[in-house]
Amino acid sequence: MCGEQLARAGHQVRIFDEHLAWEKPCGGGLTNKAINYFPFLLDNPYPKKLVHAVDLIASDEQRVTMKMKQPIVIYSRTVLNGMLLKRAQEAGCTVQRSHVIGVDTASQKPRFCVEGEWCQADYLVLAAGARNQLLPETRPLQRDELEMTQGYFVPQTADAITIKFLPHFEGYIWSFPRQDHLSVGICGSMSAHTSTELRSHLGEFVEQHKIPTGNAKFYSHVLPSPQERTFSQRPVLGRNWAMIGDAAACVDPLTGEGLFYALRSGELLGRALAEGCPEKYPARVKAAFSAELEFAARIVRRFYRGSFLGTSVPTRMVQFMRKSPVFRQLVGDLFSGAQDYTSLKQRVLGHLGISLSQFVSSVLNFEPPRVARAPRGSNAGD
Ligand SMILES: Cc1cc2nc3c(=O)[nH]c(=O)nc-3n(C[C@H](O)[C@H](O)[C@H](O)COP(=O)(O)OP(=O)(O)OC[C@H]3O[C@@H](n4cnc5c(N)ncnc54)[C@H](O)[C@@H]3O)c2cc1C
């Protein structure tokens, strides 16, 4: 996305990726927010699955189904990466399958090493993902800024997304149906859980849901789970380099959504560079979405570890969703990206009844509304 912006503005861009279009471990789900912002993600002939329903399962097995007006669009990453690389090539980028061994940003012009040769550039964009080892003048993401993931690509199809919460667990299990297979996996905080724990939870889930993993491909990967300090303390821009996507920790720590933020950060950096002012990139990211991600970072622990009236927050959420269509719609909108976190307070206070408002206020950590008598015939408690 970044290369495409720059090439369209007339710059010479070289893209290096050691895999190019590959099945990067991922759910591959694009929210409504991503589709609205980048309509080409829906309007194209590439194979993808449009999903309108999400089954949420609490740790005590209570269930609820959310129906979404706007679909979640799910891609195989080989297809999605291939589409983005093709767009970049058509805009004029050259694309090369190579491993970048190192970068050196000490001189005026930065250098990078591929195929045993050091080459010079005017500017380096580092988009090497969550396992990024190319760290000029910045630090790697630490354990408490990462999530572990494990999963399977299973040759089977389904029509709904499944999300399952677990007791005392900072993360969740998911099953994302793609066109001809499922991506089923688990994510959990790296500082709170071990890989053995993850594997055992996932094993129980696939067994219980009769998902055959005998011929399935197993994967594991890491996912940034930024803390508030990640955004304020970790540089993602220097004199002649910048980071985007997972390398810059542009991921929602509550949901693990990273595709939209990777695309958007790439676009923002590409535009800032094309205008000749890359120094504007961090402020533009902040204005576009990092306030949202910081908000999610503030509530993530309370969401997974907190309780409301003696029951864990995810279980209470499922219970309330079963009872209230209004609340179910609100969570559906949050999930699909139609509702952002930062304007949630207004919507909650305006539209939910007292117990639901108190529940959401306790998770989001804002002052709950004062108890007022509902007018006769009101369905505000819904
Ligand atoms: C299991 C899992 C499930 C997920 N599910 C979802 C989901 O459903 N929806 C969502 O929005 N997000 C999801 N995410 C997050 C999403 O996958 C990432 O946020 C997104 O891929 C980030 O894009 P990126 O381009 O920054 O990094 P990546 O997609 O990781 O791409 C980095 C690229 O850099 C290349 N590379 C790395 N090092 C080098 C090197 N030294 N030389 C050359 N090339 C190199 C790699 O080959 C790779 O292609 C998930 C993540 C995981 C781990």
Ligand as a Chemical Component Dictionary entry (heavy atoms), coordinates in Angstrom:
data_LIG
# 
_chem_comp.id                   LIG 
_chem_comp.type                 NON-POLYMER 
_chem_comp.pdbx_formal_charge   0 
_chem_comp.three_letter_code    LIG 
# 
loop_
_chem_comp_atom.comp_id 
_chem_comp_atom.atom_id 
_chem_comp_atom.alt_atom_id 
_chem_comp_atom.type_symbol 
_chem_comp_atom.charge 
_chem_comp_atom.model_Cartn_x 
_chem_comp_atom.model_Cartn_y 
_chem_comp_atom.model_Cartn_z 
_chem_comp_atom.pdbx_ordinal 
LIG C1  C1  C 0 -2.792 -16.077 13.802 1  
LIG C2  C2  C 0 -3.126 -14.654 13.455 2  
LIG C3  C3  C 0 -4.434 -14.325 13.083 3  
LIG C4  C4  C 0 -4.741 -13.033 12.702 4  
LIG N1  N1  N 0 -6.001 -12.751 12.239 5  
LIG C5  C5  C 0 -6.299 -11.498 11.800 6  
LIG C6  C6  C 0 -7.568 -11.211 11.224 7  
LIG O1  O1  O 0 -8.420 -12.081 11.049 8  
LIG N2  N2  N 0 -7.815 -9.922  10.844 9  
LIG C7  C7  C 0 -6.894 -8.930  10.991 10 
LIG O2  O2  O 0 -7.189 -7.786  10.650 11 
LIG N3  N3  N 0 -5.663 -9.197  11.485 12 
LIG C8  C8  C 0 -5.338 -10.446 11.876 13 
LIG N4  N4  N 0 -4.072 -10.731 12.341 14 
LIG C9  C9  C 0 -3.073 -9.662  12.299 15 
LIG C10 C10 C 0 -2.511 -9.533  10.866 16 
LIG O3  O3  O 0 -2.117 -10.807 10.404 17 
LIG C11 C11 C 0 -1.310 -8.588  10.871 18 
LIG O4  O4  O 0 -1.635 -7.433  11.611 19 
LIG C12 C12 C 0 -0.921 -8.186  9.438  20 
LIG O5  O5  O 0 -0.500 -9.294  8.705  21 
LIG C13 C13 C 0 0.207  -7.160  9.490  22 
LIG O6  O6  O 0 0.666  -6.915  8.198  23 
LIG P1  P1  P 0 2.188  -6.493  7.951  24 
LIG O7  O7  O 0 2.303  -6.290  6.477  25 
LIG O8  O8  O 0 2.591  -5.435  8.881  26 
LIG O9  O9  O 0 3.035  -7.781  8.381  27 
LIG P2  P2  P 0 3.048  -9.238  7.750  28 
LIG O10 O10 O 0 1.732  -9.559  7.152  29 
LIG O11 O11 O 0 3.605  -10.127 8.804  30 
LIG O12 O12 O 0 4.072  -9.121  6.561  31 
LIG C14 C14 C 0 5.444  -8.979  6.786  32 
LIG C15 C15 C 0 6.167  -9.437  5.543  33 
LIG O13 O13 O 0 7.549  -9.169  5.703  34 
LIG C16 C16 C 0 8.284  -10.232 5.136  35 
LIG N5  N5  N 0 9.597  -10.223 5.817  36 
LIG C17 C17 C 0 9.838  -10.282 7.144  37 
LIG N6  N6  N 0 11.159 -10.188 7.385  38 
LIG C18 C18 C 0 11.756 -10.052 6.184  39 
LIG C19 C19 C 0 13.098 -9.880  5.767  40 
LIG N7  N7  N 0 14.108 -9.798  6.645  41 
LIG N8  N8  N 0 13.351 -9.784  4.438  42 
LIG C20 C20 C 0 12.338 -9.844  3.540  43 
LIG N9  N9  N 0 11.062 -9.988  3.873  44 
LIG C21 C21 C 0 10.763 -10.084 5.176  45 
LIG C22 C22 C 0 7.454  -11.468 5.397  46 
LIG O14 O14 O 0 7.732  -12.455 4.426  47 
LIG C23 C23 C 0 6.034  -10.935 5.292  48 
LIG O15 O15 O 0 5.452  -11.147 4.025  49 
LIG C24 C24 C 0 -3.745 -12.024 12.742 50 
LIG C25 C25 C 0 -2.449 -12.356 13.146 51 
LIG C26 C26 C 0 -2.131 -13.651 13.490 52 
LIG C27 C27 C 0 -0.716 -13.998 13.883 53 
# 
loop_
_chem_comp_bond.comp_id 
_chem_comp_bond.atom_id_1 
_chem_comp_bond.atom_id_2 
_chem_comp_bond.value_order 
_chem_comp_bond.pdbx_ordinal 
LIG C1  C2  SING 1  
LIG C2  C3  SING 2  
LIG C2  C26 DOUB 3  
LIG C3  C4  DOUB 4  
LIG C4  N1  SING 5  
LIG C4  C24 SING 6  
LIG N1  C5  DOUB 7  
LIG C5  C6  SING 8  
LIG C5  C8  SING 9  
LIG C6  O1  DOUB 10 
LIG C6  N2  SING 11 
LIG N2  C7  SING 12 
LIG C7  O2  DOUB 13 
LIG C7  N3  SING 14 
LIG N3  C8  DOUB 15 
LIG C8  N4  SING 16 
LIG N4  C9  SING 17 
LIG N4  C24 SING 18 
LIG C9  C10 SING 19 
LIG C10 O3  SING 20 
LIG C10 C11 SING 21 
LIG C11 O4  SING 22 
LIG C11 C12 SING 23 
LIG C12 O5  SING 24 
LIG C12 C13 SING 25 
LIG C13 O6  SING 26 
LIG O6  P1  SING 27 
LIG P1  O7  DOUB 28 
LIG P1  O8  SING 29 
LIG P1  O9  SING 30 
LIG O9  P2  SING 31 
LIG P2  O10 DOUB 32 
LIG P2  O11 SING 33 
LIG P2  O12 SING 34 
LIG O12 C14 SING 35 
LIG C14 C15 SING 36 
LIG C15 O13 SING 37 
LIG C15 C23 SING 38 
LIG O13 C16 SING 39 
LIG C16 N5  SING 40 
LIG C16 C22 SING 41 
LIG N5  C17 SING 42 
LIG N5  C21 SING 43 
LIG C17 N6  DOUB 44 
LIG N6  C18 SING 45 
LIG C18 C19 SING 46 
LIG C18 C21 DOUB 47 
LIG C19 N7  SING 48 
LIG C19 N8  DOUB 49 
LIG N8  C20 SING 50 
LIG C20 N9  DOUB 51 
LIG N9  C21 SING 52 
LIG C22 O14 SING 53 
LIG C22 C23 SING 54 
LIG C23 O15 SING 55 
LIG C24 C25 DOUB 56 
LIG C25 C26 SING 57 
LIG C26 C27 SING 58 
# 
